Amino acid sequence: MTSPSTYTWKTRLHEIIYEADTPAGKAFDVILLILIFLSIIMVMLESVTAISAQYGDYFYIGEWIITIFFSIEYILRCITIKKPTAYIFSFYGFIDLISTIPLYLSFFFVGTHALLTIRALRLLRVFRILKVTRYIGEGNRLAKALKDSRPKILVFLFAVLILSVIAGTLMYLVEGPENGFKNIPLSIYWCIVTLTTVGFGDIAPVTPLGQFIAMVIMILGYGIIAVPTGIVSAEMTKGTAENNLALNTQSCQNCGSNKHQDGAKYCHKCGHTLHHA
Protein backbone atom coordinates (compact mmCIF):
# COMPACT_ATOMS: atom_id res chain seq x y z
CA MET A 1 0.00 0.00 0.00
CA THR A 2 1.31 3.46 -0.87
CA SER A 3 2.43 5.49 2.16
CA PRO A 4 0.97 8.96 2.77
CA SER A 5 4.38 10.60 2.20
CA THR A 6 4.82 8.83 -1.13
CA TYR A 7 1.32 9.83 -2.20
CA THR A 8 2.02 13.44 -1.20
CA TRP A 9 5.14 13.95 -3.29
CA LYS A 10 3.66 12.15 -6.27
CA THR A 11 0.52 14.25 -6.05
CA ARG A 12 2.59 17.41 -5.78
CA LEU A 13 4.69 16.49 -8.82
CA HIS A 14 1.55 15.61 -10.75
CA GLU A 15 0.10 19.06 -10.03
CA ILE A 16 3.28 20.75 -11.26
CA ILE A 17 3.86 18.65 -14.38
CA TYR A 18 0.34 18.01 -15.62
CA GLU A 19 -1.56 21.05 -14.40
CA ALA A 20 -1.17 24.84 -14.62
CA ASP A 21 -3.51 26.11 -11.91
CA THR A 22 -0.70 26.71 -9.42
CA PRO A 23 2.31 29.08 -9.61
CA ALA A 24 4.64 26.08 -9.71
CA GLY A 25 2.68 24.50 -12.55
CA LYS A 26 2.71 27.73 -14.53
CA ALA A 27 6.45 28.17 -13.96
CA PHE A 28 7.10 24.61 -15.12
CA ASP A 29 5.14 25.18 -18.34
CA VAL A 30 7.01 28.43 -19.01
CA ILE A 31 10.41 26.79 -18.45
CA LEU A 32 9.37 23.92 -20.67
CA LEU A 33 8.36 26.31 -23.44
CA ILE A 34 11.63 28.25 -23.19
CA LEU A 35 13.66 25.05 -23.49
CA ILE A 36 11.65 24.01 -26.53
CA PHE A 37 12.35 27.30 -28.28
CA LEU A 38 16.04 27.12 -27.34
CA SER A 39 16.21 23.64 -28.81
CA ILE A 40 14.59 24.78 -32.06
CA ILE A 41 16.90 27.79 -32.30
CA MET A 42 19.95 25.56 -31.82
CA VAL A 43 18.73 23.26 -34.59
CA MET A 44 18.38 26.20 -36.98
CA LEU A 45 21.74 27.76 -36.08
CA GLU A 46 23.45 24.38 -36.30
CA SER A 47 22.43 24.16 -39.95
CA VAL A 48 24.52 27.29 -40.72
CA THR A 49 28.00 26.00 -41.54
CA ALA A 50 29.92 29.04 -40.30
CA ILE A 51 28.07 29.17 -36.97
CA SER A 52 28.20 25.42 -36.48
CA ALA A 53 31.96 25.35 -37.03
CA GLN A 54 32.50 27.94 -34.31
CA TYR A 55 29.84 27.00 -31.78
CA GLY A 56 29.07 23.37 -32.65
CA ASP A 57 30.44 22.04 -29.35
CA TYR A 58 28.25 24.40 -27.35
CA PHE A 59 25.21 23.34 -29.36
CA TYR A 60 26.04 19.69 -28.66
CA ILE A 61 26.34 20.27 -24.92
CA GLY A 62 23.18 22.38 -24.88
CA GLU A 63 21.22 19.70 -26.72
CA TRP A 64 22.33 17.06 -24.24
CA ILE A 65 21.25 19.24 -21.31
CA ILE A 66 17.82 19.76 -22.88
CA THR A 67 17.52 16.08 -23.83
CA ILE A 68 18.34 14.98 -20.28
CA PHE A 69 15.76 17.44 -18.92
CA PHE A 70 13.09 16.04 -21.23
CA SER A 71 14.10 12.49 -20.36
CA ILE A 72 13.66 13.18 -16.65
CA GLU A 73 10.36 14.90 -17.39
CA TYR A 74 9.15 11.87 -19.36
CA ILE A 75 10.04 9.52 -16.49
CA LEU A 76 8.33 11.75 -13.93
CA ARG A 77 5.20 11.90 -16.06
CA CYS A 78 5.10 8.11 -16.07
CA ILE A 79 5.61 7.61 -12.33
CA THR A 80 3.30 10.38 -11.10
CA ILE A 81 0.20 8.97 -12.79
CA LYS A 82 -1.49 5.80 -11.54
CA LYS A 83 -1.97 4.48 -15.07
CA PRO A 84 1.29 5.25 -16.93
CA THR A 85 -0.05 3.72 -20.15
CA ALA A 86 -2.65 6.51 -20.30
CA TYR A 87 0.22 8.95 -20.82
CA ILE A 88 2.63 6.71 -22.75
CA PHE A 89 0.08 5.92 -25.46
CA SER A 90 -1.39 9.41 -25.60
CA PHE A 91 -0.59 11.89 -28.37
CA TYR A 92 1.75 14.02 -26.26
CA GLY A 93 3.30 10.93 -24.69
CA PHE A 94 4.26 9.66 -28.14
CA ILE A 95 5.61 13.08 -29.16
CA ASP A 96 7.65 13.33 -25.95
CA LEU A 97 9.24 9.95 -26.59
CA ILE A 98 10.18 10.27 -30.27
CA SER A 99 11.50 13.81 -29.78
CA THR A 100 13.88 12.65 -27.05
CA ILE A 101 15.41 9.40 -28.32
CA PRO A 102 17.33 10.54 -31.48
CA LEU A 103 20.33 11.82 -29.49
CA TYR A 104 20.55 8.52 -27.62
CA LEU A 105 20.41 6.59 -30.90
CA SER A 106 23.54 8.41 -32.06
CA PHE A 107 25.52 6.17 -29.67
CA PHE A 108 24.46 3.05 -31.57
CA PHE A 109 23.81 4.16 -35.15
CA VAL A 110 26.04 6.40 -37.22
CA GLY A 111 24.27 9.17 -39.10
CA THR A 112 21.24 9.47 -36.81
CA HIS A 113 22.23 13.05 -36.04
CA ALA A 114 19.90 14.10 -38.85
CA LEU A 115 17.01 12.67 -36.86
CA LEU A 116 17.49 15.45 -34.32
CA THR A 117 15.19 17.54 -36.48
CA ILE A 118 12.40 15.49 -34.90
CA ARG A 119 12.91 17.66 -31.83
CA ALA A 120 10.93 20.31 -33.70
CA LEU A 121 7.86 18.31 -32.66
CA ARG A 122 8.47 19.57 -29.14
CA LEU A 123 7.22 22.90 -30.36
CA LEU A 124 3.76 21.34 -30.18
CA ARG A 125 4.06 21.88 -26.45
CA VAL A 126 3.50 25.55 -27.12
CA PHE A 127 -0.20 24.71 -26.86
CA ARG A 128 0.31 23.78 -23.23
CA ILE A 129 1.16 27.35 -22.43
CA LEU A 130 -2.41 28.21 -23.42
CA LYS A 131 -3.43 26.47 -20.23
CA VAL A 132 -1.92 29.25 -18.15
CA THR A 133 -3.95 31.94 -19.86
CA ARG A 134 -7.59 32.88 -19.72
CA TYR A 135 -8.05 31.77 -23.34
CA ILE A 136 -8.28 28.05 -22.65
CA GLY A 137 -12.05 28.15 -23.16
CA GLU A 138 -11.63 29.73 -26.59
CA GLY A 139 -9.02 27.16 -27.54
CA ASN A 140 -11.30 24.29 -26.56
CA ARG A 141 -14.19 25.91 -28.42
CA LEU A 142 -12.11 26.20 -31.59
CA ALA A 143 -10.98 22.58 -31.31
CA LYS A 144 -14.57 21.42 -30.91
CA ALA A 145 -15.69 23.56 -33.86
CA LEU A 146 -13.00 22.03 -36.07
CA LYS A 147 -13.99 18.54 -34.99
CA ASP A 148 -17.70 19.18 -35.61
CA SER A 149 -16.92 20.73 -39.01
CA ARG A 150 -14.93 17.74 -40.22
CA PRO A 151 -17.78 15.90 -42.04
CA LYS A 152 -18.90 19.06 -43.84
CA ILE A 153 -15.37 20.00 -44.84
CA LEU A 154 -14.68 16.48 -46.15
CA VAL A 155 -17.83 16.62 -48.31
CA PHE A 156 -16.79 20.06 -49.52
CA LEU A 157 -13.28 18.88 -50.43
CA PHE A 158 -14.74 15.91 -52.27
CA ALA A 159 -16.92 18.28 -54.30
CA VAL A 160 -13.88 20.46 -55.09
CA LEU A 161 -11.98 17.36 -56.23
CA ILE A 162 -14.81 16.41 -58.59
CA LEU A 163 -14.90 19.96 -59.94
CA SER A 164 -11.13 19.85 -60.51
CA VAL A 165 -11.38 16.60 -62.44
CA ILE A 166 -14.17 17.93 -64.65
CA ALA A 167 -12.50 21.30 -65.26
CA GLY A 168 -9.11 19.69 -65.85
CA THR A 169 -10.55 17.29 -68.39
CA LEU A 170 -12.34 20.15 -70.14
CA MET A 171 -9.11 22.16 -70.35
CA TYR A 172 -7.32 19.15 -71.83
CA LEU A 173 -9.94 18.94 -74.56
CA VAL A 174 -9.89 22.70 -75.22
CA GLU A 175 -6.15 23.40 -75.09
CA GLY A 176 -4.61 20.06 -75.99
CA PRO A 177 -1.00 18.83 -75.75
CA GLU A 178 0.25 21.51 -78.17
CA ASN A 179 -0.47 24.21 -75.55
CA GLY A 180 1.14 22.39 -72.61
CA PHE A 181 -1.87 20.39 -71.41
CA LYS A 182 -0.24 17.08 -72.33
CA ASN A 183 -2.56 14.79 -70.39
CA ILE A 184 -5.57 14.86 -68.08
CA PRO A 185 -3.63 14.46 -64.77
CA LEU A 186 -1.44 17.42 -65.73
CA SER A 187 -4.55 19.42 -66.61
CA ILE A 188 -6.12 18.56 -63.25
CA TYR A 189 -2.90 19.74 -61.58
CA TRP A 190 -3.21 23.05 -63.41
CA CYS A 191 -6.85 23.35 -62.34
CA ILE A 192 -6.05 22.78 -58.65
CA VAL A 193 -3.17 25.28 -58.77
CA THR A 194 -5.46 27.85 -60.39
CA LEU A 195 -8.42 27.10 -58.13
CA THR A 196 -6.32 27.63 -55.00
CA THR A 197 -5.04 30.94 -56.46
CA VAL A 198 -1.43 29.70 -56.24
CA GLY A 199 -0.69 30.11 -59.95
CA PHE A 200 2.80 28.72 -60.53
CA GLY A 201 2.66 29.78 -64.17
CA ASP A 202 4.31 26.65 -65.54
CA ILE A 203 1.18 25.96 -67.63
CA ALA A 204 -1.16 28.60 -69.04
CA PRO A 205 -4.10 28.49 -71.46
CA VAL A 206 -3.57 30.04 -74.90
CA THR A 207 -6.92 29.80 -76.64
CA PRO A 208 -9.70 32.34 -75.92
CA LEU A 209 -12.05 29.62 -74.66
CA GLY A 210 -9.34 28.20 -72.41
CA GLN A 211 -8.62 31.65 -70.96
CA PHE A 212 -12.33 32.19 -70.31
CA ILE A 213 -12.54 28.88 -68.45
CA ALA A 214 -9.43 29.87 -66.48
CA MET A 215 -11.09 33.14 -65.43
CA VAL A 216 -14.16 31.26 -64.20
CA ILE A 217 -11.96 28.88 -62.19
CA MET A 218 -10.03 31.81 -60.67
CA ILE A 219 -13.23 33.51 -59.54
CA LEU A 220 -14.53 30.24 -58.09
CA GLY A 221 -11.25 29.90 -56.24
CA TYR A 222 -11.92 32.94 -54.05
CA GLY A 223 -15.30 31.56 -53.03
CA ILE A 224 -13.96 28.07 -52.42
CA ILE A 225 -11.26 29.37 -50.07
CA ALA A 226 -13.90 31.12 -47.96
CA VAL A 227 -16.23 28.12 -47.58
CA PRO A 228 -14.21 26.15 -44.94
CA THR A 229 -13.85 29.33 -42.89
CA GLY A 230 -17.62 29.82 -42.99
CA ILE A 231 -18.26 26.22 -41.95
CA VAL A 232 -15.97 26.49 -38.91
CA SER A 233 -17.37 29.92 -38.00
CA ALA A 234 -20.92 28.57 -38.10
CA GLU A 235 -19.97 25.79 -35.69
CA MET A 236 -18.31 28.26 -33.33
CA THR A 237 -21.36 30.52 -33.21
CA LYS A 238 -23.82 27.79 -32.33
CA GLY A 239 -23.37 28.74 -28.69
CA THR A 240 -24.37 25.41 -27.18
CA ALA A 241 -24.32 25.00 -23.43
CA GLU A 242 -21.35 22.67 -23.71
CA ASN A 243 -19.31 25.31 -25.54
CA ASN A 244 -20.11 27.90 -22.91
CA LEU A 245 -18.87 25.82 -19.99
CA ALA A 246 -15.61 27.07 -18.47
CA LEU A 247 -12.84 24.50 -18.44
CA ASN A 248 -9.68 24.35 -16.36
CA THR A 249 -6.34 22.56 -16.55
CA GLN A 250 -7.03 19.95 -13.90
CA SER A 251 -5.67 16.55 -14.90
CA CYS A 252 -6.81 13.33 -13.27
CA GLN A 253 -3.92 11.57 -11.53
CA ASN A 254 -5.65 8.22 -11.96
CA CYS A 255 -6.47 8.12 -15.69
CA GLY A 256 -4.82 11.27 -17.07
CA SER A 257 -8.05 12.73 -18.41
CA ASN A 258 -8.38 16.53 -18.60
CA LYS A 259 -10.86 19.19 -19.85
CA HIS A 260 -12.74 19.21 -16.59
CA GLN A 261 -15.29 21.90 -15.81
CA ASP A 262 -14.47 24.63 -13.31
CA GLY A 263 -15.50 23.56 -9.84
CA ALA A 264 -15.50 19.84 -10.69
CA LYS A 265 -14.51 17.70 -7.71
CA TYR A 266 -14.29 14.37 -9.49
CA CYS A 267 -12.93 13.17 -12.83
CA HIS A 268 -15.63 13.01 -15.49
CA LYS A 269 -14.09 9.79 -16.84
CA CYS A 270 -13.13 7.60 -13.86
CA GLY A 271 -14.61 9.43 -10.84
CA HIS A 272 -11.23 9.95 -9.13
CA THR A 273 -10.96 12.95 -6.78
CA LEU A 274 -9.39 16.00 -8.46
CA HIS A 275 -6.87 18.38 -6.95
CA HIS A 276 -8.15 21.91 -6.40
CA ALA A 277 -5.74 24.83 -6.68
C-alpha positions as CSV (number, residue, x, y, z in Angstrom):
1,M,0.0,0.0,0.0
2,T,1.3,3.5,-0.9
3,S,2.4,5.5,2.2
4,P,1.0,9.0,2.8
5,S,4.4,10.6,2.2
6,T,4.8,8.8,-1.1
7,Y,1.3,9.8,-2.2
8,T,2.0,13.4,-1.2
9,W,5.1,13.9,-3.3
10,K,3.7,12.2,-6.3
11,T,0.5,14.2,-6.0
12,R,2.6,17.4,-5.8
13,L,4.7,16.5,-8.8
14,H,1.6,15.6,-10.8
15,E,0.1,19.1,-10.0
16,I,3.3,20.7,-11.3
17,I,3.9,18.6,-14.4
18,Y,0.3,18.0,-15.6
19,E,-1.6,21.1,-14.4
20,A,-1.2,24.8,-14.6
21,D,-3.5,26.1,-11.9
22,T,-0.7,26.7,-9.4
23,P,2.3,29.1,-9.6
24,A,4.6,26.1,-9.7
25,G,2.7,24.5,-12.5
26,K,2.7,27.7,-14.5
27,A,6.4,28.2,-14.0
28,F,7.1,24.6,-15.1
29,D,5.1,25.2,-18.3
30,V,7.0,28.4,-19.0
31,I,10.4,26.8,-18.4
32,L,9.4,23.9,-20.7
33,L,8.4,26.3,-23.4
34,I,11.6,28.3,-23.2
35,L,13.7,25.1,-23.5
36,I,11.7,24.0,-26.5
37,F,12.4,27.3,-28.3
38,L,16.0,27.1,-27.3
39,S,16.2,23.6,-28.8
40,I,14.6,24.8,-32.1
41,I,16.9,27.8,-32.3
42,M,20.0,25.6,-31.8
43,V,18.7,23.3,-34.6
44,M,18.4,26.2,-37.0
45,L,21.7,27.8,-36.1
46,E,23.5,24.4,-36.3
47,S,22.4,24.2,-39.9
48,V,24.5,27.3,-40.7
49,T,28.0,26.0,-41.5
50,A,29.9,29.0,-40.3
51,I,28.1,29.2,-37.0
52,S,28.2,25.4,-36.5
53,A,32.0,25.3,-37.0
54,Q,32.5,27.9,-34.3
55,Y,29.8,27.0,-31.8
56,G,29.1,23.4,-32.7
57,D,30.4,22.0,-29.3
58,Y,28.2,24.4,-27.3
59,F,25.2,23.3,-29.4
60,Y,26.0,19.7,-28.7
61,I,26.3,20.3,-24.9
62,G,23.2,22.4,-24.9
63,E,21.2,19.7,-26.7
64,W,22.3,17.1,-24.2
65,I,21.2,19.2,-21.3
66,I,17.8,19.8,-22.9
67,T,17.5,16.1,-23.8
68,I,18.3,15.0,-20.3
69,F,15.8,17.4,-18.9
70,F,13.1,16.0,-21.2
71,S,14.1,12.5,-20.4
72,I,13.7,13.2,-16.6
73,E,10.4,14.9,-17.4
74,Y,9.2,11.9,-19.4
75,I,10.0,9.5,-16.5
76,L,8.3,11.8,-13.9
77,R,5.2,11.9,-16.1
78,C,5.1,8.1,-16.1
79,I,5.6,7.6,-12.3
80,T,3.3,10.4,-11.1
81,I,0.2,9.0,-12.8
82,K,-1.5,5.8,-11.5
83,K,-2.0,4.5,-15.1
84,P,1.3,5.3,-16.9
85,T,0.0,3.7,-20.2
86,A,-2.6,6.5,-20.3
87,Y,0.2,9.0,-20.8
88,I,2.6,6.7,-22.7
89,F,0.1,5.9,-25.5
90,S,-1.4,9.4,-25.6
91,F,-0.6,11.9,-28.4
92,Y,1.8,14.0,-26.3
93,G,3.3,10.9,-24.7
94,F,4.3,9.7,-28.1
95,I,5.6,13.1,-29.2
96,D,7.6,13.3,-25.9
97,L,9.2,10.0,-26.6
98,I,10.2,10.3,-30.3
99,S,11.5,13.8,-29.8
100,T,13.9,12.6,-27.0
101,I,15.4,9.4,-28.3
102,P,17.3,10.5,-31.5
103,L,20.3,11.8,-29.5
104,Y,20.5,8.5,-27.6
105,L,20.4,6.6,-30.9
106,S,23.5,8.4,-32.1
107,F,25.5,6.2,-29.7
108,F,24.5,3.0,-31.6
109,F,23.8,4.2,-35.2
110,V,26.0,6.4,-37.2
111,G,24.3,9.2,-39.1
112,T,21.2,9.5,-36.8
113,H,22.2,13.0,-36.0
114,A,19.9,14.1,-38.8
115,L,17.0,12.7,-36.9
116,L,17.5,15.5,-34.3
117,T,15.2,17.5,-36.5
118,I,12.4,15.5,-34.9
119,R,12.9,17.7,-31.8
120,A,10.9,20.3,-33.7
121,L,7.9,18.3,-32.7
122,R,8.5,19.6,-29.1
123,L,7.2,22.9,-30.4
124,L,3.8,21.3,-30.2
125,R,4.1,21.9,-26.4
126,V,3.5,25.6,-27.1
127,F,-0.2,24.7,-26.9
128,R,0.3,23.8,-23.2
129,I,1.2,27.4,-22.4
130,L,-2.4,28.2,-23.4
131,K,-3.4,26.5,-20.2
132,V,-1.9,29.2,-18.2
133,T,-3.9,31.9,-19.9
134,R,-7.6,32.9,-19.7
135,Y,-8.1,31.8,-23.3
136,I,-8.3,28.1,-22.7
137,G,-12.1,28.2,-23.2
138,E,-11.6,29.7,-26.6
139,G,-9.0,27.2,-27.5
140,N,-11.3,24.3,-26.6
141,R,-14.2,25.9,-28.4
142,L,-12.1,26.2,-31.6
143,A,-11.0,22.6,-31.3
144,K,-14.6,21.4,-30.9
145,A,-15.7,23.6,-33.9
146,L,-13.0,22.0,-36.1
147,K,-14.0,18.5,-35.0
148,D,-17.7,19.2,-35.6
149,S,-16.9,20.7,-39.0
150,R,-14.9,17.7,-40.2
151,P,-17.8,15.9,-42.0
152,K,-18.9,19.1,-43.8
153,I,-15.4,20.0,-44.8
154,L,-14.7,16.5,-46.2
155,V,-17.8,16.6,-48.3
156,F,-16.8,20.1,-49.5
157,L,-13.3,18.9,-50.4
158,F,-14.7,15.9,-52.3
159,A,-16.9,18.3,-54.3
160,V,-13.9,20.5,-55.1
161,L,-12.0,17.4,-56.2
162,I,-14.8,16.4,-58.6
163,L,-14.9,20.0,-59.9
164,S,-11.1,19.8,-60.5
165,V,-11.4,16.6,-62.4
166,I,-14.2,17.9,-64.7
167,A,-12.5,21.3,-65.3
168,G,-9.1,19.7,-65.8
169,T,-10.5,17.3,-68.4
170,L,-12.3,20.2,-70.1
171,M,-9.1,22.2,-70.4
172,Y,-7.3,19.1,-71.8
173,L,-9.9,18.9,-74.6
174,V,-9.9,22.7,-75.2
175,E,-6.2,23.4,-75.1
176,G,-4.6,20.1,-76.0
177,P,-1.0,18.8,-75.7
178,E,0.2,21.5,-78.2
179,N,-0.5,24.2,-75.5
180,G,1.1,22.4,-72.6
181,F,-1.9,20.4,-71.4
182,K,-0.2,17.1,-72.3
183,N,-2.6,14.8,-70.4
184,I,-5.6,14.9,-68.1
185,P,-3.6,14.5,-64.8
186,L,-1.4,17.4,-65.7
187,S,-4.5,19.4,-66.6
188,I,-6.1,18.6,-63.3
189,Y,-2.9,19.7,-61.6
190,W,-3.2,23.1,-63.4
191,C,-6.8,23.3,-62.3
192,I,-6.0,22.8,-58.6
193,V,-3.2,25.3,-58.8
194,T,-5.5,27.9,-60.4
195,L,-8.4,27.1,-58.1
196,T,-6.3,27.6,-55.0
197,T,-5.0,30.9,-56.5
198,V,-1.4,29.7,-56.2
199,G,-0.7,30.1,-60.0
200,F,2.8,28.7,-60.5
201,G,2.7,29.8,-64.2
202,D,4.3,26.6,-65.5
203,I,1.2,26.0,-67.6
204,A,-1.2,28.6,-69.0
205,P,-4.1,28.5,-71.5
206,V,-3.6,30.0,-74.9
207,T,-6.9,29.8,-76.6
208,P,-9.7,32.3,-75.9
209,L,-12.0,29.6,-74.7
210,G,-9.3,28.2,-72.4
211,Q,-8.6,31.6,-71.0
212,F,-12.3,32.2,-70.3
213,I,-12.5,28.9,-68.4
214,A,-9.4,29.9,-66.5
215,M,-11.1,33.1,-65.4
216,V,-14.2,31.3,-64.2
217,I,-12.0,28.9,-62.2
218,M,-10.0,31.8,-60.7
219,I,-13.2,33.5,-59.5
220,L,-14.5,30.2,-58.1
221,G,-11.2,29.9,-56.2
222,Y,-11.9,32.9,-54.0
223,G,-15.3,31.6,-53.0
224,I,-14.0,28.1,-52.4
225,I,-11.3,29.4,-50.1
226,A,-13.9,31.1,-48.0
227,V,-16.2,28.1,-47.6
228,P,-14.2,26.1,-44.9
229,T,-13.8,29.3,-42.9
230,G,-17.6,29.8,-43.0
231,I,-18.3,26.2,-41.9
232,V,-16.0,26.5,-38.9
233,S,-17.4,29.9,-38.0
234,A,-20.9,28.6,-38.1
235,E,-20.0,25.8,-35.7
236,M,-18.3,28.3,-33.3
237,T,-21.4,30.5,-33.2
238,K,-23.8,27.8,-32.3
239,G,-23.4,28.7,-28.7
240,T,-24.4,25.4,-27.2
241,A,-24.3,25.0,-23.4
242,E,-21.4,22.7,-23.7
243,N,-19.3,25.3,-25.5
244,N,-20.1,27.9,-22.9
245,L,-18.9,25.8,-20.0
246,A,-15.6,27.1,-18.5
247,L,-12.8,24.5,-18.4
248,N,-9.7,24.3,-16.4
249,T,-6.3,22.6,-16.6
250,Q,-7.0,19.9,-13.9
251,S,-5.7,16.5,-14.9
252,C,-6.8,13.3,-13.3
253,Q,-3.9,11.6,-11.5
254,N,-5.6,8.2,-12.0
255,C,-6.5,8.1,-15.7
256,G,-4.8,11.3,-17.1
257,S,-8.1,12.7,-18.4
258,N,-8.4,16.5,-18.6
259,K,-10.9,19.2,-19.8
260,H,-12.7,19.2,-16.6
261,Q,-15.3,21.9,-15.8
262,D,-14.5,24.6,-13.3
263,G,-15.5,23.6,-9.8
264,A,-15.5,19.8,-10.7
265,K,-14.5,17.7,-7.7
266,Y,-14.3,14.4,-9.5
267,C,-12.9,13.2,-12.8
268,H,-15.6,13.0,-15.5
269,K,-14.1,9.8,-16.8
270,C,-13.1,7.6,-13.9
271,G,-14.6,9.4,-10.8
272,H,-11.2,9.9,-9.1
273,T,-11.0,12.9,-6.8
274,L,-9.4,16.0,-8.5
275,H,-6.9,18.4,-6.9
276,H,-8.2,21.9,-6.4
277,A,-5.7,24.8,-6.7
